[in-house]
Structure formats: structure tokens, C-alpha cells
Amino acid sequence: SDLRNGLKFSYSILDFERYIDIQKSRAGGEPIMIELEELNSKPLPCLSAHSGSDEYASYLVAVPGELLAEVYGMYGARLLEQNVRTFLQARTKVNKGIIETIKNSPKMFFAYNNGLTATASSIEAVKTPNGNLGIVSLSNLQIVNGGQTTASILYARDKEKADLSNVFVQMKLSVVDSNIIE
């Protein structure tokens, strides 16, 4: 990401192989690969919350508001393809309440907000130096519930110039084999 003339943009250098992959993806959605360690400057701490099922694994995560806004700013509605409701404008009472909490009580956001339910087809995780688990990257993130929260955080940052440094969002992340989802 970069900022020029007040506009935020991102760029990628493509080789021929990548260009061919993009052309092939036009028939279907191109996989989303999010490098969390790169965006967050470190792995995203998480707690394992699954019972050993072979079909899926679940993790509990406290996502920094700035990281969530950055990811949603990069991928937008592609993250909400499995979400029935999408955020259109900050007009509803719920969205206005979310934005007001971000602006006026950011440290309470985690307590007041229901958070996100999300899926991914895979993650890469590592043990952090303190012995905890941290997510380095994830593939095909989909926000199943919490689209209004996600979009409101980006809106608060970009349109309201809100400081997100004290905003955290709880997320239940289920990693499900994409062959099982239908």
C-alpha cells in the first residue's frame, strides 16, 4: 500500500506466470492470500479452539482494528461473498453506533461488539517467541457474519479519520477444507 495525492493504492509486480493465473481466474474467484505477518509486522496471536475434528479447525483471535480496516480496504466485497448482508452506507442505527463507539470509546469496542465469524480454506501458523500460536497468513478469508462491523471500521478510519489503535475485534475463525464447503 502507498499514499499519493491523498489517495491510497496498492501495486503488484507481475511476471508472466502470475498474469496467466489472473486470466484463468476470470472464470471464477481468484484465491485471496492474506499475509498477516507482513501487514501486522508480526504473526497475529490466536487461541486454538477446536476439538480435534478432521473436518475443521477453529481459532479465537483479537484482530486489531487497523489490520481489519487494511485487509477490508485491500479486498473489499470479495471478503463478504458468503455474507448475506453487506454494508452499503453508514446510515443504519447499527452502523452509526459502531462508528460512535470507535470514535468515542475505542477501548470498549471489544466488549460492546459481537465480533466476526469467518472462514478460511487454510492458515499458516507459528509458535511465537512467548510460546503462543500466531497466524502468519491465511487463504480465502470469508467474513460470514460481521460485514457491517468490518465495513464500519474502514469507514470510521477513512471517512471519519478515527484512530483505530485501541480498537480490537473478536473473531472466530474456522478453517474448513474448501472441498467440504457447499
C-alpha positions in Angstrom: 0.0 0.0 0.0 1.0 3.6 -0.7 -0.4 7.1 -0.4 -0.2 9.6 -3.2 -2.1 12.8 -3.7 -4.4 11.8 -0.8 -5.3 8.5 -2.5 -4.4 5.1 -1.1 -3.4 2.4 -3.6 -1.6 -0.8 -3.7 0.5 -2.3 -6.5 2.0 -5.6 -7.5 4.7 -6.6 -9.9 3.5 -9.4 -12.1 5.5 -12.0 -14.0 4.1 -13.9 -17.0 3.0 -16.9 -14.8 1.1 -14.6 -12.5 -0.6 -12.8 -15.4 -1.8 -16.2 -16.8 -3.1 -17.1 -13.3 -5.1 -13.8 -13.2 -6.5 -14.5 -16.7 -7.6 -18.0 -15.6 -9.3 -16.6 -12.5 -11.7 -14.5 -14.5 -14.0 -17.6 -14.8 -14.1 -17.9 -11.0 -12.8 -16.0 -8.0 -9.1 -15.7 -7.6 -7.9 -17.1 -4.3 -7.3 -14.5 -1.6 -4.0 -14.9 0.2 -3.5 -12.5 3.1 0.0 -12.1 4.5 -0.9 -11.2 8.1 2.6 -11.1 9.4 3.5 -8.7 6.7 0.5 -6.4 7.3 0.7 -6.6 11.1 4.5 -6.6 11.5 4.2 -9.9 13.4 2.1 -13.0 13.5 -1.5 -12.4 14.7 -1.9 -14.1 18.1 -4.7 -16.6 18.4 -6.0 -19.4 20.6 -6.8 -22.8 19.2 -10.5 -23.6 19.9 -11.2 -26.8 18.1 -11.8 -30.3 19.4 -9.6 -32.3 17.1 -12.1 -32.8 14.2 -10.6 -33.7 10.9 -13.2 -31.6 9.1 -12.3 -28.2 10.5 -10.1 -26.2 13.0 -11.3 -23.1 14.9 -9.3 -20.3 16.4 -10.2 -17.3 18.5 -8.5 -14.1 17.5 -8.5 -10.4 18.7 -8.0 -8.6 15.5 -6.5 -5.1 15.7 -9.0 -2.6 14.1 -6.3 -1.1 11.9 -5.4 -4.5 10.5 -9.0 -5.4 9.8 -9.5 -2.0 8.0 -6.4 -2.6 6.0 -7.5 -6.1 4.9 -11.0 -4.9 4.0 -9.6 -1.9 2.2 -7.5 -4.3 0.1 -10.1 -6.9 -0.7 -13.5 -5.2 -0.1 -16.6 -7.1 -1.0 -14.6 -10.2 -2.0 -14.4 -10.9 1.7 -18.2 -10.9 2.0 -19.1 -13.2 -0.8 -20.7 -15.7 1.6 -22.2 -12.9 3.7 -25.9 -12.3 3.1 -25.9 -8.8 4.4 -23.4 -6.2 3.2 -22.6 -2.7 4.3 -23.8 0.0 2.0 -23.6 3.2 3.9 -23.2 4.4 7.5 -26.9 5.2 7.7 -28.3 2.4 9.8 -28.6 2.8 13.5 -26.3 -0.2 14.0 -23.5 1.2 11.7 -23.8 4.7 13.4 -23.5 3.0 16.8 -20.4 1.1 15.7 -18.7 4.3 14.4 -19.6 6.2 17.5 -18.1 3.5 19.7 -14.9 3.6 17.6 -14.6 7.4 17.9 -15.7 7.9 21.5 -15.0 4.6 23.4 -12.4 2.7 21.3 -11.1 0.7 24.3 -14.7 -0.6 24.9 -15.2 -1.8 21.3 -14.1 -5.3 22.0 -16.6 -5.5 24.9 -19.6 -3.9 23.1 -19.2 -5.6 19.6 -20.3 -9.1 18.8 -17.3 -9.5 16.5 -16.8 -11.6 13.4 -17.4 -15.1 12.3 -15.1 -16.0 9.5 -13.8 -19.0 7.5 -10.6 -19.6 5.6 -9.5 -22.6 3.5 -6.1 -22.7 5.2 -3.8 -20.9 7.5 -0.1 -20.8 8.2 0.6 -20.5 11.9 3.8 -20.5 14.0 4.8 -20.6 17.7 5.7 -17.1 18.7 8.7 -16.3 20.9 6.5 -16.4 24.0 5.2 -19.8 23.1 1.8 -18.8 21.9 0.3 -19.5 18.5 0.3 -16.8 15.8 -1.3 -16.7 12.3 1.2 -15.7 9.7 -1.0 -16.0 6.6 -4.4 -17.2 5.6 -6.1 -18.2 2.4 -9.6 -17.4 1.1 -10.8 -15.4 4.1 -14.6 -15.0 4.1 -16.5 -12.9 6.7 -19.7 -14.9 7.2 -21.0 -12.7 10.0 -19.7 -9.2 10.9 -19.7 -7.5 7.5 -21.3 -4.3 9.0 -18.6 -4.2 11.7 -15.8 -4.7 9.2 -17.0 -2.1 6.8 -17.9 0.4 9.6 -14.3 0.1 10.9 -12.9 1.0 7.4 -15.5 3.8 7.1 -14.5 5.2 10.5 -10.8 5.2 9.6 -11.1 6.6 6.1 -14.1 8.9 6.3 -14.2 9.9 10.0 -10.4 9.9 10.4 -10.9 7.8 13.6 -7.9 6.4 15.4 -8.1 2.6 15.4 -5.1 1.9 17.6 -7.2 0.9 20.6 -9.9 -0.9 18.6 -9.9 -4.7 18.7 -12.5 -7.1 17.2 -13.1 -10.6 18.4 -13.1 -13.2 15.5 -14.0 -16.8 15.5 -12.0 -18.2 12.5 -13.0 -21.7 11.2 -10.5 -23.3 8.8 -12.5 -25.6 6.6 -11.3 -27.7 3.8 -12.8 -26.0 0.7 -13.9 -29.4 -0.7 -16.3 -29.7 2.3 -17.9 -26.2 1.9 -21.0 -26.1 -0.3 
